[in-house]
Amino acid sequence: MVQLQSKLVDGFGRIGRKLRISITDRCNMRCVYCMPNGNTEWIEQNNILTYDEIVKLATILARLGIDKIRVTGGEPLVRPKVEDLIKTLSHIDEIKAISMTTNGLLLRDKVMQLRDAGLSSINVSLDTFKEDRFKAITGIRGLDKVMNAIRVADDAGLKIKINTVIMRGWNDDEIADFARFARFTGYTVRFIEFMPLDGSGIWEPNLVVTKNETINRISKVVKELVRVDNNNSSEPATLYSFVDGIGTVGFIPSISEPFCGNCDRLRISSDGRLLTCLYENPGYDLRSMLRGKRSENEITEYILQSVKKKPEGIIKIIRTKSLKPTLNFMHRIGG
């Protein structure tokens, strides 16, 4: 019999504590930095993990040391009754917090159900405050819906973070506007460097606006920033506050300052693959083990052995000059 371990340790000594679960590859937006152009090859619905299968995997991983779960997509709110999944996940003893990443289009009508089910925070993807640009980036109109949903979620007591992917020539002229938004609302705005996880294949190095460039722009136009010591080196975002103490922004410098050495995240894709890294492909097939009636001990051992093989991360891809568009598909693996 396999002896359950308390820690998911990889070959670089990193310990897995956070789990991202993609519950669907479907989305009601077509963001240029995520979704493929034209016809998208959706995963067949019978190959998507059921909620029961997701809970079983989450329970196993929780016993191995996972204590925080983020539900992602695609867009998680396009899948029916996601609040039922949240409620069940929240009853896993070892899980301390459950959060969600969403584009916000369907959030308003689900806020209270999600909160009551046990959701504690949301990350809302928002890349512009301009309606025409919103349509250019996402493929649809809906900025007002997203902004309204953020306010409703705030009123409901959910902790809110704003995720903003900055792309040169697309929305980098709004960096200062997002910084002012953080000061005005109190939400943490996290500026994310454009990564080569785009199904559209448009990524190239000169589209990346680095953390240092973004900080310099904000400091010159809005107010000086001061780094916050949050004593958690595993968090992807480096936090800064404004020198007067009003407002917080974060930076996820995946390209200019990779943080792979402190990564504590694992991912389950919507079709049931364990991904120990965003750039791992194809990953490890857990769905077949579940549907093949493999025992919990067998699945546990397979997970432990898979985690040991976790690659160094994008830092190696950069070092070997292997960066190129579409290294993986974000809409299938979640953020």
ZAMARGU-4260 file (C-alpha; in steps of 0.2 Angstrom, whole numbers, plus 5000, padded with zeros to 4 digits):
<rodrens>
0) 5000/5000/5000 | 5006/5017/4996 | 5010/5028/5011 | 5002/5045/5008 | 5015/5059/5009
5) 5011/5076/5016 | 5021/5086/5003 | 5022/5087/4984 | 5040/5089/4981 | 5048/5091/4964
10) 5066/5088/4958 | 5070/5106/4962 | 5064/5105/4980 | 5048/5116/4976 | 5033/5111/4986
15) 5016/5111/4978 | 5003/5120/4989 | 4991/5128/4977 | 4980/5120/4964 | 4972/5128/4948
20) 4958/5118/4941 | 4951/5122/4924 | 4933/5116/4923 | 4930/5120/4905 | 4940/5126/4889
25) 4924/5135/4883 | 4923/5154/4884 | 4911/5168/4880 | 4926/5179/4874 | 4939/5177/4861
30) 4954/5187/4869 | 4968/5189/4857 | 4981/5184/4870 | 4972/5168/4874 | 4960/5160/4861
35) 4964/5154/4844 | 4958/5164/4829 | 4944/5157/4819 | 4938/5139/4822 | 4942/5133/4840
40) 4945/5114/4842 | 4934/5112/4858 | 4937/5097/4869 | 4923/5085/4867 | 4911/5086/4882
45) 4913/5068/4887 | 4931/5071/4889 | 4929/5085/4901 | 4930/5080/4919 | 4914/5078/4929
50) 4912/5088/4945 | 4913/5071/4955 | 4930/5067/4946 | 4937/5085/4950 | 4932/5083/4968
55) 4940/5066/4969 | 4957/5073/4962 | 4956/5088/4973 | 4953/5078/4988 | 4968/5067/4984
60) 4979/5082/4981 | 4973/5090/4997 | 4979/5075/5007 | 4996/5077/4999 | 4998/5096/5004
65) 4987/5107/4993 | 4978/5120/5003 | 4972/5133/4991 | 4961/5130/4975 | 4958/5142/4961
70) 4944/5138/4949 | 4948/5143/4931 | 4943/5140/4913 | 4941/5145/4899 | 4928/5154/4907
75) 4922/5144/4923 | 4905/5153/4924 | 4899/5146/4907 | 4899/5129/4915 | 4882/5126/4924
80) 4880/5125/4942 | 4899/5129/4946 | 4893/5135/4963 | 4889/5116/4967 | 4907/5112/4964
85) 4913/5127/4975 | 4902/5121/4989 | 4909/5103/4988 | 4927/5108/4987 | 4925/5120/5002
90) 4920/5105/5012 | 4937/5097/5009 | 4945/5098/5027 | 4963/5103/5021 | 4957/5117/5009
95) 4959/5134/5017 | 4953/5145/5003 | 4944/5144/4986 | 4945/5157/4973 | 4941/5160/4955
100) 4947/5168/4939 | 4934/5175/4928 | 4931/5187/4914 | 4916/5194/4923 | 4903/5193/4910
105) 4892/5181/4919 | 4897/5186/4937 | 4884/5198/4943 | 4870/5185/4943 | 4881/5172/4951
110) 4889/5182/4965 | 4878/5178/4979 | 4878/5159/4975 | 4896/5158/4974 | 4899/5168/4990
115) 4887/5157/4999 | 4895/5141/4992 | 4912/5146/5000 | 4921/5157/4987 | 4932/5169/4995
120) 4940/5179/4981 | 4939/5182/4963 | 4952/5188/4950 | 4943/5198/4936 | 4952/5199/4919
125) 4951/5217/4913 | 4963/5224/4900 | 4955/5241/4895 | 4942/5254/4901 | 4938/5258/4883
130) 4923/5250/4875 | 4929/5249/4857 | 4946/5243/4863 | 4937/5230/4874 | 4929/5223/4859
135) 4945/5223/4849 | 4954/5213/4863 | 4940/5201/4868 | 4929/5200/4852 | 4913/5206/4860
140) 4905/5221/4869 | 4903/5219/4887 | 4914/5232/4897 | 4899/5239/4907 | 4894/5221/4912
145) 4911/5217/4919 | 4912/5234/4928 | 4895/5232/4936 | 4899/5214/4941 | 4915/5220/4950
150) 4905/5232/4960 | 4892/5219/4964 | 4905/5206/4970 | 4913/5220/4980 | 4897/5224/4989
155) 4895/5205/4992 | 4911/5205/5002 | 4922/5195/4990 | 4940/5200/4989 | 4944/5207/4972
160) 4960/5207/4961 | 4961/5214/4943 | 4972/5205/4931 | 4978/5216/4917 | 4988/5209/4903
165) 4998/5223/4895 | 5002/5222/4877 | 5013/5235/4868 | 5002/5244/4855 | 4986/5237/4862
170) 4983/5244/4879 | 5000/5250/4886 | 4993/5268/4885 | 4981/5263/4899 | 4994/5258/4912
175) 4992/5274/4922 | 4973/5273/4921 | 4974/5256/4929 | 4986/5262/4942 | 4973/5276/4946
180) 4959/5263/4947 | 4969/5254/4960 | 4971/5270/4970 | 4952/5275/4968 | 4944/5258/4972
185) 4956/5249/4983 | 4957/5234/4972 | 4974/5226/4968 | 4978/5228/4950 | 4990/5215/4944
190) 5000/5219/4928 | 5004/5203/4919 | 5018/5202/4906 | 5011/5195/4889 | 5016/5176/4889
195) 5017/5164/4874 | 5002/5155/4879 | 4991/5163/4865 | 4981/5152/4854 | 4981/5166/4841
200) 5000/5165/4839 | 5003/5184/4839 | 5016/5183/4854 | 5033/5191/4850 | 5045/5199/4862
205) 5042/5217/4857 | 5024/5216/4863 | 5030/5212/4881 | 5030/5227/4892 | 5041/5223/4906
210) 5038/5225/4925 | 5052/5239/4926 | 5045/5249/4911 | 5027/5248/4919 | 5034/5253/4936
215) 5043/5268/4928 | 5028/5274/4919 | 5017/5273/4934 | 5030/5282/4945 | 5032/5296/4932
220) 5014/5299/4928 | 5004/5294/4944 | 5015/5293/4960 | 5030/5284/4966 | 5029/5265/4970
225) 5037/5256/4985 | 5039/5238/4986 | 5028/5229/4999 | 5037/5215/5008 | 5023/5202/5009
230) 5034/5188/5015 | 5027/5175/5003 | 5040/5172/4989 | 5029/5159/4981 | 5016/5172/4975
235) 5018/5176/4957 | 5014/5194/4959 | 5027/5206/4967 | 5016/5219/4976 | 5020/5238/4977
240) 5010/5252/4986 | 5010/5270/4982 | 5022/5281/4992 | 5007/5289/5000 | 5000/5273/5006
245) 4984/5274/4994 | 4982/5259/4983 | 4992/5243/4979 | 4997/5236/4962 | 5006/5220/4958
250) 5017/5214/4944 | 5018/5196/4937 | 5035/5197/4927 | 5034/5180/4919 | 5046/5185/4905
255) 5058/5198/4912 | 5060/5191/4929 | 5054/5173/4929 | 5049/5166/4946 | 5049/5148/4943
260) 5061/5144/4957 | 5047/5148/4970 | 5033/5140/4960 | 5021/5131/4972 | 5007/5128/4959
265) 5000/5113/4950 | 4986/5112/4937 | 4972/5101/4932 | 4966/5104/4914 | 4948/5103/4909
270) 4951/5086/4901 | 4959/5079/4916 | 4978/5081/4913 | 4990/5086/4928 | 5001/5100/4923
275) 5015/5104/4934 | 5020/5119/4924 | 5011/5131/4913 | 5022/5126/4898 | 5021/5107/4901
280) 5013/5098/4887 | 5004/5086/4886 | 5005/5083/4905 | 4999/5067/4914 | 4983/5059/4910
285) 4973/5057/4926 | 4956/5056/4918 | 4960/5039/4911 | 4965/5033/4928 | 4949/5039/4935
290) 4938/5031/4922 | 4949/5015/4922 | 4944/5013/4940 | 4962/5014/4946 | 4963/5014/4965
295) 4966/5030/4975 | 4983/5023/4980 | 4988/5021/4962 | 4982/5038/4957 | 4991/5045/4972
300) 5008/5037/4967 | 5006/5043/4949 | 5004/5061/4955 | 5019/5060/4966 | 5030/5053/4953
305) 5023/5066/4940 | 5027/5080/4952 | 5045/5074/4954 | 5047/5077/4935 | 5041/5095/4936
310) 5052/5105/4924 | 5062/5120/4928 | 5049/5131/4919 | 5049/5146/4907 | 5066/5151/4915
315) 5074/5137/4905 | 5064/5141/4889 | 5071/5159/4890 | 5089/5153/4894 | 5089/5141/4879
320) 5081/5154/4868 | 5066/5143/4864 | 5052/5156/4867 | 5040/5156/4853 | 5021/5159/4851
325) 5008/5146/4857 | 5020/5136/4868 | 5003/5130/4876 | 4985/5135/4876 | 4979/5145/4890
330) 4961/5143/4887 | 4963/5124/4890 | 4974/5125/4905 | 4968/5140/4915 | 4978/5154/4923
</rodrens>
